[in-house]
């Protein structure tokens, strides 16, 4: 299943940032901190902020428990 469809299946609007963050998490089987995710993605997504990463992870976590 593509990331876009995966996010939709959890009723999460698949923005460019959310797709990139989910792709990062799926590709890295570690427990990365917000700084690691941000640093890995900020060159490709200049509008990305640490707040966006934090809020996206919080959203993913909340959807995990409600679906």
PDB file with SEQRES, HELIX, SHEET and CRYST1 records, atoms N, CA, C and O in Angstrom:
SEQRES   1 A   67  UNK UNK UNK UNK UNK UNK UNK UNK UNK UNK UNK UNK UNK          
SEQRES   2 A   67  UNK UNK UNK UNK UNK UNK UNK UNK UNK UNK UNK UNK UNK          
SEQRES   3 A   67  UNK UNK UNK UNK UNK UNK UNK UNK UNK UNK UNK UNK UNK          
SEQRES   4 A   67  UNK UNK UNK UNK UNK UNK UNK UNK UNK UNK UNK UNK UNK          
SEQRES   5 A   67  UNK UNK UNK UNK UNK UNK UNK UNK UNK UNK UNK UNK UNK          
SEQRES   6 A   67  UNK UNK                                                      
HELIX    1 AA1 UNK A    3  UNK A    9  1                                   7    
HELIX    2 AA2 UNK A   16  UNK A   27  1                                  12    
HELIX    3 AA3 UNK A   34  UNK A   41  1                                   8    
HELIX    4 AA4 UNK A   50  UNK A   66  1                                  17    
CRYST1    1.000    1.000    1.000  90.00  90.00  90.00 P 1           1          
ATOM      1  N   UNK A   1       0.855  -1.179   0.000  1.00  0.00           N  
ATOM      2  CA  UNK A   1       0.000   0.000   0.000  1.00  0.00           C  
ATOM      3  C   UNK A   1       0.899   1.239   0.000  1.00  0.00           C  
ATOM      4  O   UNK A   1       1.868   1.319   0.755  1.00  0.00           O  
ATOM      5  N   UNK A   2       0.567   2.180  -0.841  1.00  0.00           N  
ATOM      6  CA  UNK A   2       1.343   3.419  -0.895  1.00  0.00           C  
ATOM      7  C   UNK A   2       1.069   4.265   0.348  1.00  0.00           C  
ATOM      8  O   UNK A   2       0.010   4.168   0.968  1.00  0.00           O  
ATOM      9  N   UNK A   3       2.035   5.082   0.687  1.00  0.00           N  
ATOM     10  CA  UNK A   3       1.918   5.929   1.876  1.00  0.00           C  
ATOM     11  C   UNK A   3       0.676   6.806   1.805  1.00  0.00           C  
ATOM     12  O   UNK A   3      -0.027   6.969   2.803  1.00  0.00           O  
ATOM     13  N   UNK A   4       0.405   7.360   0.654  1.00  0.00           N  
ATOM     14  CA  UNK A   4      -0.770   8.217   0.472  1.00  0.00           C  
ATOM     15  C   UNK A   4      -2.036   7.467   0.885  1.00  0.00           C  
ATOM     16  O   UNK A   4      -2.840   7.973   1.669  1.00  0.00           O  
ATOM     17  N   UNK A   5      -2.202   6.266   0.353  1.00  0.00           N  
ATOM     18  CA  UNK A   5      -3.386   5.460   0.660  1.00  0.00           C  
ATOM     19  C   UNK A   5      -3.397   5.004   2.117  1.00  0.00           C  
ATOM     20  O   UNK A   5      -4.452   4.925   2.746  1.00  0.00           O  
ATOM     21  N   UNK A   6      -2.219   4.706   2.640  1.00  0.00           N  
ATOM     22  CA  UNK A   6      -2.114   4.294   4.044  1.00  0.00           C  
ATOM     23  C   UNK A   6      -2.624   5.408   4.969  1.00  0.00           C  
ATOM     24  O   UNK A   6      -3.393   5.148   5.894  1.00  0.00           O  
ATOM     25  N   UNK A   7      -2.199   6.624   4.717  1.00  0.00           N  
ATOM     26  CA  UNK A   7      -2.649   7.744   5.543  1.00  0.00           C  
ATOM     27  C   UNK A   7      -4.155   7.949   5.400  1.00  0.00           C  
ATOM     28  O   UNK A   7      -4.845   8.179   6.393  1.00  0.00           O  
ATOM     29  N   UNK A   8      -4.658   7.870   4.196  1.00  0.00           N  
ATOM     30  CA  UNK A   8      -6.100   8.014   3.982  1.00  0.00           C  
ATOM     31  C   UNK A   8      -6.886   6.940   4.731  1.00  0.00           C  
ATOM     32  O   UNK A   8      -7.979   7.204   5.233  1.00  0.00           O  
ATOM     33  N   UNK A   9      -6.334   5.740   4.806  1.00  0.00           N  
ATOM     34  CA  UNK A   9      -7.031   4.656   5.500  1.00  0.00           C  
ATOM     35  C   UNK A   9      -7.200   4.951   6.993  1.00  0.00           C  
ATOM     36  O   UNK A   9      -8.066   4.375   7.651  1.00  0.00           O  
ATOM     37  N   UNK A  10      -6.367   5.852   7.520  1.00  0.00           N  
ATOM     38  CA  UNK A  10      -6.478   6.283   8.913  1.00  0.00           C  
ATOM     39  C   UNK A  10      -7.120   7.669   9.027  1.00  0.00           C  
ATOM     40  O   UNK A  10      -7.045   8.321  10.069  1.00  0.00           O  
ATOM     41  N   UNK A  11      -7.743   8.098   7.946  1.00  0.00           N  
ATOM     42  CA  UNK A  11      -8.407   9.410   7.909  1.00  0.00           C  
ATOM     43  C   UNK A  11      -7.452  10.571   8.191  1.00  0.00           C  
ATOM     44  O   UNK A  11      -7.828  11.564   8.815  1.00  0.00           O  
ATOM     45  N   UNK A  12      -6.220  10.428   7.724  1.00  0.00           N  
ATOM     46  CA  UNK A  12      -5.217  11.484   7.852  1.00  0.00           C  
ATOM     47  C   UNK A  12      -5.017  12.095   6.472  1.00  0.00           C  
ATOM     48  O   UNK A  12      -4.714  11.389   5.510  1.00  0.00           O  
ATOM     49  N   UNK A  13      -5.186  13.410   6.380  1.00  0.00           N  
ATOM     50  CA  UNK A  13      -4.978  14.104   5.112  1.00  0.00           C  
ATOM     51  C   UNK A  13      -3.511  13.976   4.711  1.00  0.00           C  
ATOM     52  O   UNK A  13      -2.636  14.432   5.447  1.00  0.00           O  
ATOM     53  N   UNK A  14      -3.223  13.370   3.569  1.00  0.00           N  
ATOM     54  CA  UNK A  14      -1.831  13.110   3.175  1.00  0.00           C  
ATOM     55  C   UNK A  14      -1.137  14.316   2.545  1.00  0.00           C  
ATOM     56  O   UNK A  14      -1.107  14.447   1.321  1.00  0.00           O  
ATOM     57  N   UNK A  15      -0.585  15.188   3.372  1.00  0.00           N  
ATOM     58  CA  UNK A  15       0.183  16.333   2.871  1.00  0.00           C  
ATOM     59  C   UNK A  15       1.586  15.871   2.470  1.00  0.00           C  
ATOM     60  O   UNK A  15       2.005  14.759   2.791  1.00  0.00           O  
ATOM     61  N   UNK A  16       2.286  16.733   1.775  1.00  0.00           N  
ATOM     62  CA  UNK A  16       3.662  16.420   1.371  1.00  0.00           C  
ATOM     63  C   UNK A  16       4.509  16.103   2.602  1.00  0.00           C  
ATOM     64  O   UNK A  16       5.280  15.144   2.599  1.00  0.00           O  
ATOM     65  N   UNK A  17       4.366  16.906   3.650  1.00  0.00           N  
ATOM     66  CA  UNK A  17       5.157  16.706   4.868  1.00  0.00           C  
ATOM     67  C   UNK A  17       4.796  15.392   5.555  1.00  0.00           C  
ATOM     68  O   UNK A  17       5.684  14.658   5.989  1.00  0.00           O  
ATOM     69  N   UNK A  18       3.520  15.095   5.655  1.00  0.00           N  
ATOM     70  CA  UNK A  18       3.091  13.860   6.336  1.00  0.00           C  
ATOM     71  C   UNK A  18       3.546  12.622   5.574  1.00  0.00           C  
ATOM     72  O   UNK A  18       3.970  11.636   6.177  1.00  0.00           O  
ATOM     73  N   UNK A  19       3.457  12.675   4.255  1.00  0.00           N  
ATOM     74  CA  UNK A  19       3.923  11.547   3.447  1.00  0.00           C  
ATOM     75  C   UNK A  19       5.426  11.344   3.636  1.00  0.00           C  
ATOM     76  O   UNK A  19       5.883  10.213   3.804  1.00  0.00           O  
ATOM     77  N   UNK A  20       6.194  12.433   3.608  1.00  0.00           N  
ATOM     78  CA  UNK A  20       7.650  12.328   3.775  1.00  0.00           C  
ATOM     79  C   UNK A  20       8.017  11.787   5.151  1.00  0.00           C  
ATOM     80  O   UNK A  20       8.922  10.961   5.271  1.00  0.00           O  
ATOM     81  N   UNK A  21       7.330  12.240   6.178  1.00  0.00           N  
ATOM     82  CA  UNK A  21       7.622  11.775   7.536  1.00  0.00           C  
ATOM     83  C   UNK A  21       7.269  10.297   7.675  1.00  0.00           C  
ATOM     84  O   UNK A  21       8.034   9.532   8.262  1.00  0.00           O  
ATOM     85  N   UNK A  22       6.120   9.889   7.142  1.00  0.00           N  
ATOM     86  CA  UNK A  22       5.744   8.478   7.208  1.00  0.00           C  
ATOM     87  C   UNK A  22       6.721   7.622   6.417  1.00  0.00           C  
ATOM     88  O   UNK A  22       7.115   6.551   6.877  1.00  0.00           O  
ATOM     89  N   UNK A  23       7.119   8.081   5.228  1.00  0.00           N  
ATOM     90  CA  UNK A  23       8.112   7.342   4.442  1.00  0.00           C  
ATOM     91  C   UNK A  23       9.414   7.189   5.216  1.00  0.00           C  
ATOM     92  O   UNK A  23      10.031   6.124   5.192  1.00  0.00           O  
ATOM     93  N   UNK A  24       9.832   8.244   5.898  1.00  0.00           N  
ATOM     94  CA  UNK A  24      11.049   8.178   6.701  1.00  0.00           C  
ATOM     95  C   UNK A  24      10.904   7.120   7.796  1.00  0.00           C  
ATOM     96  O   UNK A  24      11.800   6.300   7.997  1.00  0.00           O  
ATOM     97  N   UNK A  25       9.781   7.144   8.495  1.00  0.00           N  
ATOM     98  CA  UNK A  25       9.567   6.187   9.585  1.00  0.00           C  
ATOM     99  C   UNK A  25       9.529   4.752   9.074  1.00  0.00           C  
ATOM    100  O   UNK A  25      10.035   3.846   9.735  1.00  0.00           O  
ATOM    101  N   UNK A  26       8.941   4.542   7.919  1.00  0.00           N  
ATOM    102  CA  UNK A  26       8.875   3.195   7.358  1.00  0.00           C  
ATOM    103  C   UNK A  26      10.237   2.698   6.880  1.00  0.00           C  
ATOM    104  O   UNK A  26      10.509   1.498   6.899  1.00  0.00           O  
ATOM    105  N   UNK A  27      11.082   3.619   6.457  1.00  0.00           N  
ATOM    106  CA  UNK A  27      12.404   3.251   5.943  1.00  0.00           C  
ATOM    107  C   UNK A  27      13.448   3.079   7.038  1.00  0.00           C  
ATOM    108  O   UNK A  27      14.460   2.411   6.823  1.00  0.00           O  
ATOM    109  N   UNK A  28      13.222   3.665   8.199  1.00  0.00           N  
ATOM    110  CA  UNK A  28      14.193   3.627   9.292  1.00  0.00           C  
ATOM    111  C   UNK A  28      13.568   2.915  10.486  1.00  0.00           C  
ATOM    112  O   UNK A  28      12.697   3.460  11.163  1.00  0.00           O  
ATOM    113  N   UNK A  29      14.012   1.729  10.726  1.00  0.00           N  
ATOM    114  CA  UNK A  29      13.419   0.905  11.787  1.00  0.00           C  
ATOM    115  C   UNK A  29      14.043   1.194  13.154  1.00  0.00           C  
ATOM    116  O   UNK A  29      14.223   0.293  13.973  1.00  0.00           O  
ATOM    117  N   UNK A  30      14.365   2.454  13.381  1.00  0.00           N  
ATOM    118  CA  UNK A  30      14.908   2.885  14.668  1.00  0.00           C  
ATOM    119  C   UNK A  30      13.824   3.678  15.394  1.00  0.00           C  
ATOM    120  O   UNK A  30      12.668   3.691  14.972  1.00  0.00           O  
ATOM    121  N   UNK A  31      14.193   4.321  16.458  1.00  0.00           N  
ATOM    122  CA  UNK A  31      13.271   5.193  17.181  1.00  0.00           C  
ATOM    123  C   UNK A  31      13.854   6.603  17.086  1.00  0.00           C  
ATOM    124  O   UNK A  31      14.455   7.093  18.042  1.00  0.00           O  
ATOM    125  N   UNK A  32      13.674   7.262  15.920  1.00  0.00           N  
ATOM    126  CA  UNK A  32      14.323   8.562  15.707  1.00  0.00           C  
ATOM    127  C   UNK A  32      13.678   9.665  16.532  1.00  0.00           C  
ATOM    128  O   UNK A  32      12.485   9.624  16.835  1.00  0.00           O  
ATOM    129  N   UNK A  33      14.480  10.635  16.883  1.00  0.00           N  
ATOM    130  CA  UNK A  33      13.937  11.804  17.568  1.00  0.00           C  
ATOM    131  C   UNK A  33      13.487  12.818  16.507  1.00  0.00           C  
ATOM    132  O   UNK A  33      13.785  12.669  15.322  1.00  0.00           O  
ATOM    133  N   UNK A  34      12.787  13.815  16.943  1.00  0.00           N  
ATOM    134  CA  UNK A  34      12.269  14.841  16.033  1.00  0.00           C  
ATOM    135  C   UNK A  34      13.412  15.495  15.258  1.00  0.00           C  
ATOM    136  O   UNK A  34      13.284  15.736  14.058  1.00  0.00           O  
ATOM    137  N   UNK A  35      14.521  15.783  15.928  1.00  0.00           N  
ATOM    138  CA  UNK A  35      15.663  16.410  15.256  1.00  0.00           C  
ATOM    139  C   UNK A  35      16.197  15.538  14.124  1.00  0.00           C  
ATOM    140  O   UNK A  35      16.545  16.054  13.062  1.00  0.00           O  
ATOM    141  N   UNK A  36      16.267  14.221  14.336  1.00  0.00           N  
ATOM    142  CA  UNK A  36      16.769  13.317  13.296  1.00  0.00           C  
ATOM    143  C   UNK A  36      15.863  13.333  12.064  1.00  0.00           C  
ATOM    144  O   UNK A  36      16.342  13.400  10.932  1.00  0.00           O  
ATOM    145  N   UNK A  37      14.577  13.272  12.292  1.00  0.00           N  
ATOM    146  CA  UNK A  37      13.628  13.294  11.184  1.00  0.00           C  
ATOM    147  C   UNK A  37      13.713  14.635  10.457  1.00  0.00           C  
ATOM    148  O   UNK A  37      13.778  14.687   9.228  1.00  0.00           O  
ATOM    149  N   UNK A  38      13.712  15.709  11.233  1.00  0.00           N  
ATOM    150  CA  UNK A  38      13.784  17.045  10.648  1.00  0.00           C  
ATOM    151  C   UNK A  38      15.048  17.206   9.797  1.00  0.00           C  
ATOM    152  O   UNK A  38      14.968  17.660   8.655  1.00  0.00           O  
ATOM    153  N   UNK A  39      16.193  16.845  10.335  1.00  0.00           N  
ATOM    154  CA  UNK A  39      17.459  17.004   9.611  1.00  0.00           C  
ATOM    155  C   UNK A  39      17.499  16.149   8.341  1.00  0.00           C  
ATOM    156  O   UNK A  39      18.087  16.552   7.337  1.00  0.00           O  
ATOM    157  N   UNK A  40      16.883  14.984   8.387  1.00  0.00           N  
ATOM    158  CA  UNK A  40      16.875  14.110   7.215  1.00  0.00           C  
ATOM    159  C   UNK A  40      15.991  14.656   6.095  1.00  0.00           C  
ATOM    160  O   UNK A  40      16.236  14.375   4.921  1.00  0.00           O  
ATOM    161  N   UNK A  41      14.974  15.428   6.444  1.00  0.00           N  
ATOM    162  CA  UNK A  41      13.996  15.867   5.451  1.00  0.00           C  
ATOM    163  C   UNK A  41      14.059  17.347   5.079  1.00  0.00           C  
ATOM    164  O   UNK A  41      13.521  17.740   4.044  1.00  0.00           O  
ATOM    165  N   UNK A  42      14.702  18.170   5.898  1.00  0.00           N  
ATOM    166  CA  UNK A  42      14.625  19.630   5.699  1.00  0.00           C  
ATOM    167  C   UNK A  42      15.252  20.111   4.394  1.00  0.00           C  
ATOM    168  O   UNK A  42      14.812  21.125   3.852  1.00  0.00           O  
ATOM    169  N   UNK A  43      16.256  19.424   3.874  1.00  0.00           N  
ATOM    170  CA  UNK A  43      16.843  19.848   2.597  1.00  0.00           C  
ATOM    171  C   UNK A  43      15.869  19.637   1.441  1.00  0.00           C  
ATOM    172  O   UNK A  43      15.817  20.445   0.514  1.00  0.00           O  
ATOM    173  N   UNK A  44      15.099  18.554   1.496  1.00  0.00           N  
ATOM    174  CA  UNK A  44      14.141  18.258   0.435  1.00  0.00           C  
ATOM    175  C   UNK A  44      12.830  19.026   0.592  1.00  0.00           C  
ATOM    176  O   UNK A  44      12.131  19.285  -0.388  1.00  0.00           O  
ATOM    177  N   UNK A  45      12.501  19.389   1.847  1.00  0.00           N  
ATOM    178  CA  UNK A  45      11.261  20.129   2.115  1.00  0.00           C  
ATOM    179  C   UNK A  45      11.630  21.379   2.921  1.00  0.00           C  
ATOM    180  O   UNK A  45      11.556  21.358   4.150  1.00  0.00           O  
ATOM    181  N   UNK A  46      12.022  22.458   2.255  1.00  0.00           N  
ATOM    182  CA  UNK A  46      12.483  23.661   2.947  1.00  0.00           C  
ATOM    183  C   UNK A  46      11.448  24.292   3.879  1.00  0.00           C  
ATOM    184  O   UNK A  46      11.812  25.000   4.817  1.00  0.00           O  
ATOM    185  N   UNK A  47      10.170  24.042   3.629  1.00  0.00           N  
ATOM    186  CA  UNK A  47       9.122  24.621   4.475  1.00  0.00           C  
ATOM    187  C   UNK A  47       8.854  23.792   5.731  1.00  0.00           C  
ATOM    188  O   UNK A  47       8.049  24.188   6.573  1.00  0.00           O  
ATOM    189  N   UNK A  48       9.512  22.664   5.859  1.00  0.00           N  
ATOM    190  CA  UNK A  48       9.326  21.790   7.020  1.00  0.00           C  
ATOM    191  C   UNK A  48       9.881  22.463   8.274  1.00  0.00           C  
ATOM    192  O   UNK A  48      10.936  23.097   8.239  1.00  0.00           O  
ATOM    193  N   UNK A  49       9.157  22.316   9.374  1.00  0.00           N  
ATOM    194  CA  UNK A  49       9.640  22.831  10.657  1.00  0.00           C  
ATOM    195  C   UNK A  49       9.630  21.698  11.672  1.00  0.00           C  
ATOM    196  O   UNK A  49       8.969  20.678  11.476  1.00  0.00           O  
ATOM    197  N   UNK A  50      10.364  21.889  12.751  1.00  0.00           N  
ATOM    198  CA  UNK A  50      10.353  20.881  13.813  1.00  0.00           C  
ATOM    199  C   UNK A  50       8.961  20.763  14.422  1.00  0.00           C  
ATOM    200  O   UNK A  50       8.556  19.685  14.855  1.00  0.00           O  
ATOM    201  N   UNK A  51       8.239  21.867  14.451  1.00  0.00           N  
ATOM    202  CA  UNK A  51       6.866  21.841  14.966  1.00  0.00           C  
ATOM    203  C   UNK A  51       5.986  20.951  14.098  1.00  0.00           C  
ATOM    204  O   UNK A  51       5.151  20.209  14.615  1.00  0.00           O  
ATOM    205  N   UNK A  52       6.167  21.020  12.789  1.00  0.00           N  
ATOM    206  CA  UNK A  52       5.401  20.166  11.883  1.00  0.00           C  
ATOM    207  C   UNK A  52       5.722  18.704  12.132  1.00  0.00           C  
ATOM    208  O   UNK A  52       4.821  17.865  12.164  1.00  0.00           O  
ATOM    209  N   UNK A  53       6.995  18.394  12.310  1.00  0.00           N  
ATOM    210  CA  UNK A  53       7.391  17.008  12.595  1.00  0.00           C  
ATOM    211  C   UNK A  53       6.748  16.554  13.909  1.00  0.00           C  
ATOM    212  O   UNK A  53       6.163  15.473  13.974  1.00  0.00           O  
ATOM    213  N   UNK A  54       6.855  17.365  14.933  1.00  0.00           N  
ATOM    214  CA  UNK A  54       6.271  17.028  16.235  1.00  0.00           C  
ATOM    215  C   UNK A  54       4.760  16.801  16.119  1.00  0.00           C  
ATOM    216  O   UNK A  54       4.243  15.792  16.598  1.00  0.00           O  
ATOM    217  N   UNK A  55       4.060  17.736  15.485  1.00  0.00           N  
ATOM    218  CA  UNK A  55       2.607  17.626  15.364  1.00  0.00           C  
ATOM    219  C   UNK A  55       2.191  16.428  14.514  1.00  0.00           C  
ATOM    220  O   UNK A  55       1.176  15.791  14.794  1.00  0.00           O  
ATOM    221  N   UNK A  56       2.959  16.124  13.492  1.00  0.00           N  
ATOM    222  CA  UNK A  56       2.658  14.976  12.646  1.00  0.00           C  
ATOM    223  C   UNK A  56       2.835  13.676  13.424  1.00  0.00           C  
ATOM    224  O   UNK A  56       1.992  12.782  13.335  1.00  0.00           O  
ATOM    225  N   UNK A  57       3.909  13.564  14.175  1.00  0.00           N  
ATOM    226  CA  UNK A  57       4.117  12.363  14.990  1.00  0.00           C  
ATOM    227  C   UNK A  57       3.015  12.216  16.036  1.00  0.00           C  
ATOM    228  O   UNK A  57       2.554  11.109  16.314  1.00  0.00           O  
ATOM    229  N   UNK A  58       2.605  13.326  16.603  1.00  0.00           N  
ATOM    230  CA  UNK A  58       1.505  13.312  17.580  1.00  0.00           C  
ATOM    231  C   UNK A  58       0.215  12.845  16.902  1.00  0.00           C  
ATOM    232  O   UNK A  58      -0.538  12.056  17.473  1.00  0.00           O  
ATOM    233  N   UNK A  59      -0.037  13.331  15.693  1.00  0.00           N  
ATOM    234  CA  UNK A  59      -1.214  12.920  14.945  1.00  0.00           C  
ATOM    235  C   UNK A  59      -1.158  11.425  14.631  1.00  0.00           C  
ATOM    236  O   UNK A  59      -2.142  10.711  14.822  1.00  0.00           O  
ATOM    237  N   UNK A  60      -0.016  10.959  14.153  1.00  0.00           N  
ATOM    238  CA  UNK A  60       0.126   9.537  13.856  1.00  0.00           C  
ATOM    239  C   UNK A  60      -0.140   8.689  15.098  1.00  0.00           C  
ATOM    240  O   UNK A  60      -0.816   7.661  15.031  1.00  0.00           O  
ATOM    241  N   UNK A  61       0.390   9.126  16.206  1.00  0.00           N  
ATOM    242  CA  UNK A  61       0.208   8.377  17.457  1.00  0.00           C  
ATOM    243  C   UNK A  61      -1.247   8.356  17.865  1.00  0.00           C  
ATOM    244  O   UNK A  61      -1.747   7.308  18.276  1.00  0.00           O  
ATOM    245  N   UNK A  62      -1.945   9.472  17.768  1.00  0.00           N  
ATOM    246  CA  UNK A  62      -3.348   9.515  18.181  1.00  0.00           C  
ATOM    247  C   UNK A  62      -4.211   8.667  17.260  1.00  0.00           C  
ATOM    248  O   UNK A  62      -5.149   8.023  17.729  1.00  0.00           O  
ATOM    249  N   UNK A  63      -3.924   8.645  15.967  1.00  0.00           N  
ATOM    250  CA  UNK A  63      -4.677   7.831  15.025  1.00  0.00           C  
ATOM    251  C   UNK A  63      -4.430   6.351  15.242  1.00  0.00           C  
ATOM    252  O   UNK A  63      -5.311   5.529  14.987  1.00  0.00           O  
ATOM    253  N   UNK A  64      -3.238   6.002  15.712  1.00  0.00           N  
ATOM    254  CA  UNK A  64      -2.902   4.611  15.989  1.00  0.00           C  
ATOM    255  C   UNK A  64      -3.829   4.025  17.040  1.00  0.00           C  
ATOM    256  O   UNK A  64      -4.176   2.846  16.972  1.00  0.00           O  
ATOM    257  N   UNK A  65      -4.233   4.832  18.010  1.00  0.00           N  
ATOM    258  CA  UNK A  65      -5.046   4.356  19.105  1.00  0.00           C  
ATOM    259  C   UNK A  65      -6.537   4.507  18.871  1.00  0.00           C  
ATOM    260  O   UNK A  65      -7.340   3.948  19.619  1.00  0.00           O  
ATOM    261  N   UNK A  66      -6.921   5.256  17.841  1.00  0.00           N  
ATOM    262  CA  UNK A  66      -8.350   5.471  17.612  1.00  0.00           C  
ATOM    263  C   UNK A  66      -8.879   4.635  16.453  1.00  0.00           C  
ATOM    264  O   UNK A  66     -10.092   4.520  16.281  1.00  0.00           O  
ATOM    265  N   UNK A  67      -7.997   4.057  15.667  1.00  0.00           N  
ATOM    266  CA  UNK A  67      -8.460   3.273  14.513  1.00  0.00           C  
ATOM    267  C   UNK A  67      -8.414   1.803  14.803  1.00  0.00           C  
ATOM    268  O   UNK A  67      -8.768   0.993  13.945  1.00  0.00           O  
TER     269      UNK A  67                                                      
END                                                                             
